[in-house]
Amino acid sequence: MKSKTGIMLVGFDGSPSSKAALVWAEKKAPLLDLEIEVVNVWEYAESPLDVAGVGFGSAGYVGESDPKIWSDQILKEGVVEVFGDRATQIKISSVEGGTVRTLVELSKGADLLVLGSRGHSKLADLLLGSVSESLSAKSKCPVVIVHADS
């Protein structure tokens, strides 16, 4: 009897490095006997008016300016680009939350987390922090960081 297939969780934001991570996952998942789940993490941005209590919050977003709609679109387009006709066989998830915190939580149910490296400069990483660096330290499963071709 064959054992249960595990999960390869791929963080995807539409960037060239996240597309490279998705291509890597598409090639390696069968070899590792893992099913691919592609996730995009997004947040509603607070405006100064929201903080002051007079903004519209998430109700202020209209149509494609809504980060949830944008996230769903990015996921669908990226998965179709990489998997073509097999895209409907790939599980996709659009999740609201902070990127690092949410992916750490999701990594609890995964066997491998695959991310693209944005390739910021050392100064940008120092000022902004590195999502891939944070996740490689905090993830509850092994992490693979894939670089896009230059």
C-alpha positions as CSV (number, residue, x, y, z in Angstrom):
1,M,0.0,0.0,0.0
2,K,1.4,3.4,-1.0
3,S,1.9,5.9,1.7
4,K,0.2,9.3,1.7
5,T,1.7,11.9,-0.6
6,G,3.1,14.9,1.1
7,I,2.8,18.6,0.4
8,M,5.2,21.0,-1.4
9,L,4.0,24.5,-0.5
10,V,5.1,27.1,-3.0
11,G,5.0,30.8,-2.1
12,F,4.0,32.7,-5.2
13,D,3.7,36.5,-5.8
14,G,4.0,36.7,-9.6
15,S,7.7,37.9,-9.4
16,P,10.3,36.3,-11.7
17,S,11.8,34.5,-8.7
18,S,8.5,33.1,-7.6
19,K,7.9,31.9,-11.1
20,A,11.3,30.2,-11.0
21,A,10.3,28.6,-7.7
22,L,7.1,27.3,-9.3
23,V,9.0,25.9,-12.3
24,W,11.4,24.2,-9.8
25,A,8.5,22.7,-7.9
26,E,6.8,21.4,-11.1
27,K,10.0,19.5,-11.9
28,K,10.9,18.2,-8.4
29,A,7.5,17.4,-6.9
30,P,7.1,14.1,-8.8
31,L,10.6,13.0,-7.8
32,L,9.9,13.7,-4.2
33,D,6.3,12.3,-4.3
34,L,4.9,15.6,-3.2
35,E,1.7,17.3,-4.2
36,I,2.1,21.0,-5.0
37,E,0.0,23.7,-3.3
38,V,0.6,27.3,-4.5
39,V,-0.1,30.1,-2.0
40,N,-0.2,33.9,-2.3
41,V,-0.3,35.9,0.9
42,W,-1.8,39.3,0.9
43,E,-3.0,42.1,3.2
44,Y,-5.3,45.0,3.1
45,A,-3.2,48.2,3.4
46,E,-4.3,50.6,6.1
47,S,-4.5,54.2,5.1
48,P,-4.0,57.0,7.6
49,L,-7.7,57.6,7.5
50,D,-8.3,54.0,8.6
51,V,-6.0,54.5,11.5
52,A,-7.9,57.7,12.4
53,G,-11.2,55.8,12.3
54,V,-12.7,57.6,9.3
55,G,-11.5,55.4,6.5
56,F,-13.3,52.7,4.6
57,G,-11.1,49.8,5.4
58,S,-11.5,46.8,3.2
59,A,-14.8,48.2,1.9
60,G,-12.7,51.0,0.2
61,Y,-11.3,48.6,-2.4
62,V,-13.2,48.3,-5.7
63,G,-12.8,45.7,-8.4
64,E,-9.3,44.6,-9.3
65,S,-7.8,47.1,-6.7
66,D,-9.0,44.6,-4.1
67,P,-5.9,42.7,-3.0
68,K,-8.0,39.5,-2.7
69,I,-9.1,39.7,-6.3
70,W,-5.5,40.6,-7.4
71,S,-4.1,37.6,-5.4
72,D,-6.6,35.2,-7.0
73,Q,-5.7,36.5,-10.5
74,I,-1.9,36.3,-9.9
75,L,-2.3,32.7,-8.7
76,K,-4.4,31.5,-11.6
77,E,-2.3,33.2,-14.2
78,G,1.0,31.9,-12.8
79,V,-0.2,28.3,-12.4
80,V,-1.6,28.3,-15.9
81,E,1.7,29.7,-17.3
82,V,3.7,27.0,-15.6
83,F,1.4,24.0,-15.7
84,G,-0.8,24.7,-18.8
85,D,-3.5,22.1,-19.2
86,R,-2.6,20.5,-15.8
87,A,-3.3,23.8,-13.9
88,T,-6.7,22.6,-12.7
89,Q,-4.9,19.8,-10.8
90,I,-2.9,22.2,-8.7
91,K,-4.3,23.5,-5.5
92,I,-4.1,27.2,-5.1
93,S,-4.7,29.3,-1.9
94,S,-5.1,33.0,-1.5
95,V,-4.5,33.8,2.2
96,E,-4.9,37.1,4.0
97,G,-2.1,37.9,6.5
98,G,1.4,38.9,7.1
99,T,3.7,37.0,4.7
100,V,6.2,35.5,7.1
101,R,3.7,34.8,9.9
102,T,1.2,33.2,7.5
103,L,3.8,31.0,5.7
104,V,5.3,29.8,9.0
105,E,1.8,28.7,10.0
106,L,1.1,27.0,6.7
107,S,4.5,25.3,6.8
108,K,3.2,23.2,9.7
109,G,1.2,21.2,7.3
110,A,3.8,21.0,4.5
111,D,6.8,18.7,3.9
112,L,8.7,21.4,2.0
113,L,8.4,25.1,1.5
114,V,9.6,26.5,-1.8
115,L,10.3,30.3,-2.3
116,G,11.8,32.6,-4.8
117,S,14.6,34.9,-3.7
118,R,13.9,38.5,-4.6
119,G,17.6,39.2,-4.7
120,H,17.6,42.6,-2.8
121,S,20.8,44.2,-2.1
122,K,22.4,43.7,1.3
123,L,21.3,47.2,2.3
124,A,17.7,46.6,1.2
125,D,17.7,43.3,3.2
126,L,19.1,45.1,6.2
127,L,16.4,47.8,6.0
128,L,13.4,45.7,4.8
129,G,14.3,42.3,6.1
130,S,14.4,39.2,3.9
131,V,11.2,37.1,3.7
132,S,13.2,34.1,2.5
133,E,15.8,34.5,5.3
134,S,13.1,34.8,8.0
135,L,11.2,31.8,6.6
136,S,14.3,29.7,6.4
137,A,14.9,30.4,10.1
138,K,11.2,30.0,11.3
139,S,9.6,27.5,8.9
140,K,8.3,24.3,10.4
141,C,9.5,22.3,7.4
142,P,12.6,22.4,5.2
143,V,12.9,25.4,2.9
144,V,14.2,25.6,-0.7
145,I,15.0,29.1,-2.0
146,V,15.2,29.4,-5.8
147,H,16.8,32.2,-7.7
148,A,15.4,33.5,-11.0
149,D,17.8,33.5,-14.0
150,S,19.3,36.9,-14.5
